[in-house]
């Protein structure tokens, strides 16, 4: 799972490397936001799989 997570961030890294000041400000806001959304979706998938196993 760690390799998958690293691959996700590596794949999106160029998007968060803008040259303009406005782009840098947006990347500072968007990068952690996408990371949070991605982490929450992964947690939701784990909880869902555990629920299926529990049933």
N, C-alpha and C positions, 0 to 999 in steps of 0.2 A: 504494500500500500504506500510505503514511503517513496518508492521509485515512481509510482503513478503521480503522487503529489508533486514531486520534484519536476517530473515531465510537464505537468500542468503549468507550473510557474515559469519553467524555461520556455515553454511554447508561447506564453503571453508576455514574456519579458520585453521584447522589442516594442510592444504597444506602450509600455510605461517608460520609454527612454526618449521623450520628445526633446527638441532643441530649444523651443520657444519658452519664455517665462510662463505664459498662460498654460501651455501644455504641461510644464513641470508641476504647476499648482494643481492641475486636474489629475495628473498621475499620482501626486501625493494623496489626493482624496480618493481616487478610484482604486488604487492598488490594494490598500488594506480592506476596502469595502468588498472587492471581488474575493479577496482571500477569506473574509468572514462568510460571505454567501457560499463559497465553495466548501468551507469547513462545515457549515451548518447542513448543507446538502449531504455531505459524507456521513455526518452523525445521524441524520434522518435515515439514510440507507442502512446504517448499522442497526439502529433501533428497529427498523422494519424487518430486517433479516432475523434479529433476535426474537421478535414477536412471532414470526412464522415458525421458528424452531420451537418456541415455547408452546405453540398450539399443537 
